[in-house]
């Protein structure tokens, strides 16, 4: 039967897929176009510019960006702006033949100098998301894993992030997420949290002293973005029956050196 449709016609192919056209594309195609838009020169880019460049509706763009941020491919940059995340930079280095392990090397050096587990996490709304984990030299393992989302108020990285946010924003985050108790040591009042955040700012690092998980003690420091806003952090994680609070605080200089080295890479 004669037809006006030609092989490779986008509208015809879209109809065959149940009405979806190539202009809309699959979820994967949309994600790739959004990544290309975020990675374009002149970033960080506004949400409206990413939408226009990727030709993806606002609701889909926002949903895909949220997922890409969680996975570390995109990072939020202030009010409705988005830039390239560490995992996308790492892929770029692999493809270009550059140093693919620049982030990994920094984390590995920190792990080797302390002998303890090391985490790299990004700030994601009311939580942090782990995007790297290097295990301890010890035979003990923590339950954390890459991709896991954790509260801000119970973790060393989370508290280091909160300490560098405006007070009003901290209160908004707490109002939305609450201060749920995870262990007997968890800070569950705004007064206690604010006092802790003041101490974090004064000493330059945060501690999780069995506040998120029993027998686990962590020290964390913030990573700041170009605008001075916290985008994530690094922590060294220990077990309380092997490393005292005084001993873990001695890791602070190496930890701060690692976050300083990571800042231009994230």
C-alpha positions in Angstrom: 0.0 0.0 0.0 1.4 3.4 -0.9 2.4 5.6 2.0 3.9 9.1 2.5 6.1 7.8 5.3 9.7 7.5 4.5 12.3 5.2 6.2 13.8 7.1 9.1 11.0 9.5 9.3 11.0 10.7 13.0 7.2 11.1 13.2 6.6 7.7 11.7 9.1 6.1 14.1 7.5 7.9 17.0 4.1 6.7 16.1 5.3 3.2 15.9 6.5 3.6 19.5 3.1 4.6 20.7 3.1 8.3 19.8 6.5 9.2 21.2 8.6 11.1 18.7 12.3 11.3 18.4 12.0 15.0 19.4 10.9 13.9 22.9 13.2 10.9 22.9 13.7 8.2 25.5 14.6 8.8 29.1 18.2 8.0 28.3 18.3 10.4 25.3 16.8 13.1 27.5 19.4 12.5 30.2 22.2 12.6 27.6 21.0 15.9 26.2 20.7 17.4 29.7 24.3 16.3 30.5 25.5 17.9 27.2 23.6 21.1 28.1 25.1 21.2 31.6 28.6 20.5 30.3 28.4 23.3 27.6 30.9 26.1 28.0 29.9 29.1 30.1 28.5 27.1 33.0 27.1 26.8 35.6 23.9 27.1 33.6 20.4 28.2 34.6 17.6 25.6 34.7 15.8 27.5 31.9 18.8 27.4 29.7 19.4 23.7 30.3 15.7 23.0 29.4 16.0 25.0 26.2 19.3 23.5 25.1 18.1 19.9 25.8 14.6 20.5 24.5 13.2 18.7 27.5 10.1 19.8 29.5 10.7 21.4 32.9 9.2 18.6 34.9 11.4 16.0 33.2 14.5 18.2 33.3 14.1 18.8 37.0 13.5 15.1 37.7 16.5 14.0 35.6 18.8 16.6 37.1 17.9 15.5 40.6 18.9 11.9 39.7 22.1 13.1 38.1 23.0 15.2 41.1 22.5 12.1 43.4 24.8 10.1 41.2 27.5 12.8 41.1 27.3 13.6 37.4 25.9 17.1 38.0 26.2 19.5 40.9 23.9 22.3 42.0 25.5 25.8 41.8 23.5 28.3 43.8 19.9 29.2 42.9 18.6 27.1 40.0 22.1 26.7 38.4 23.8 23.5 37.5 27.4 22.6 36.8 29.5 19.5 36.0 29.8 17.0 38.8 32.9 14.9 39.8 31.8 11.7 38.1 31.3 13.4 34.8 34.8 15.0 35.2 36.2 11.6 35.9 34.7 10.2 32.8 36.1 13.1 30.8 39.5 12.4 32.1 39.3 8.7 31.2 38.2 9.5 27.6 40.8 12.2 27.1 43.7 10.1 28.4 44.3 12.5 31.3 44.7 11.6 35.0 41.5 9.6 35.6 42.4 9.0 39.2 42.9 12.6 40.4 40.0 12.5 42.8 40.7 8.8 43.6 44.4 9.6 44.2 43.6 12.3 46.7 41.1 10.0 48.6 43.6 7.1 48.4 46.4 9.2 49.9 44.1 10.2 52.8 43.1 6.6 53.3 46.7 5.4 53.3 47.8 8.2 55.7 45.1 7.3 58.2 44.5 3.6 57.5 40.8 4.3 58.0 37.8 4.3 55.7 37.3 7.4 53.6 34.0 8.8 52.2 33.3 11.5 49.6 29.7 12.7 49.6 27.7 15.4 47.9 25.0 17.6 49.4 21.6 16.7 48.0 18.7 18.7 49.5 18.0 17.4 53.0 20.7 14.7 52.8 24.2 13.8 51.7 24.8 11.1 49.1 28.0 9.0 49.1 29.7 8.9 45.8 33.1 7.4 46.8 34.1 5.0 49.6 37.5 3.5 50.3 37.6 0.8 52.9 39.7 0.8 56.0 42.9 -1.3 56.5 41.1 -2.8 59.5 39.0 -6.0 59.2 35.9 -4.1 60.3 33.5 -2.7 57.7 30.8 -0.1 58.0 27.4 -0.4 56.4 27.8 2.7 54.2 27.9 2.3 50.5 28.1 4.4 47.3 24.7 5.8 46.5 23.5 5.7 50.1 21.7 8.9 51.3 22.3 10.0 54.9 20.9 12.7 57.2 22.8 16.0 57.6 22.5 16.3 61.4 23.9 12.9 62.3 27.0 12.7 60.0 30.3 14.5 60.1 30.1 15.5 56.4 26.5 16.6 56.9 27.3 18.8 59.9 30.3 20.3 58.1 27.9 21.3 55.3 25.3 22.7 57.7 27.9 24.7 59.4 28.6 26.6 56.2 25.0 27.3 55.3 23.1 30.5 56.4 21.3 30.0 59.6 17.9 30.6 58.0 18.6 27.8 55.5 19.7 25.4 58.2 16.4 26.0 60.0 14.4 25.4 56.8 16.2 22.1 56.3 15.6 21.0 59.8 11.9 22.1 59.6 11.5 19.9 56.5 13.5 16.9 57.6 13.3 17.1 61.4 16.1 15.8 63.7 15.3 12.1 64.0 17.2 10.1 66.6 19.4 7.4 65.2 21.5 6.6 68.4 21.5 7.9 72.0 24.1 10.4 70.9 22.1 12.0 68.1 21.5 15.8 68.4 17.7 16.1 68.4 17.2 19.8 69.3 17.8 22.9 67.3 19.7 24.5 70.2 22.1 21.6 70.5 22.6 21.5 66.7 23.3 25.2 66.5 25.9 25.0 69.3 27.5 22.1 67.5 27.7 23.9 64.2 29.3 26.9 65.9 32.0 24.5 67.2 32.5 23.0 63.7 33.1 26.5 62.3 35.6 27.3 65.1 37.7 24.2 64.8 37.4 23.7 61.0 36.0 20.1 61.1 33.0 18.2 62.3 32.7 15.0 64.4 30.1 12.2 64.4 30.7 10.6 67.8 28.4 7.6 67.5 25.6 10.0 66.4 24.6 8.1 63.3 25.7 4.5 64.1 26.8 2.9 67.3 30.5 2.2 67.6 31.3 4.4 64.6 33.2 7.7 65.0 33.9 10.0 62.0 35.7 13.3 61.3 34.5 15.3 58.3 35.4 18.6 56.5 33.4 20.6 53.9 34.2 21.1 50.2 33.0 24.6 49.1 32.0 25.4 45.5 33.0 28.5 43.5 30.3 30.7 45.1 31.5 29.7 48.6 28.5 27.4 49.1 29.1 23.8 50.5 28.7 21.2 47.8 29.9 18.2 49.8 32.6 16.9 52.0 35.0 14.2 53.0 35.1 12.0 56.1 37.4 9.6 57.8 35.5 6.8 59.5 36.7 4.7 62.4 35.4 2.3 65.1 35.3 3.6 68.6 37.0 0.6 70.2 40.1 1.1 68.1 40.4 4.9 67.6 39.7 7.4 70.4 38.3 10.9 69.9 41.7 12.5 70.5 43.2 10.2 67.9 40.6 10.9 65.2 41.0 14.6 65.7 44.7 14.2 64.8 43.5 13.3 61.3 42.2 16.9 60.8 45.2 18.4 59.0 45.3 15.5 56.4 41.5 15.7 56.0 41.6 19.5 55.4 44.5 19.1 52.9 42.4 16.5 51.0 39.3 18.8 50.8 41.4 21.7 49.7 42.9 19.5 46.9 39.5 18.3 45.9 37.9 21.7 45.7 39.0 22.6 42.1 38.0 19.1 40.9 34.4 19.1 42.0 
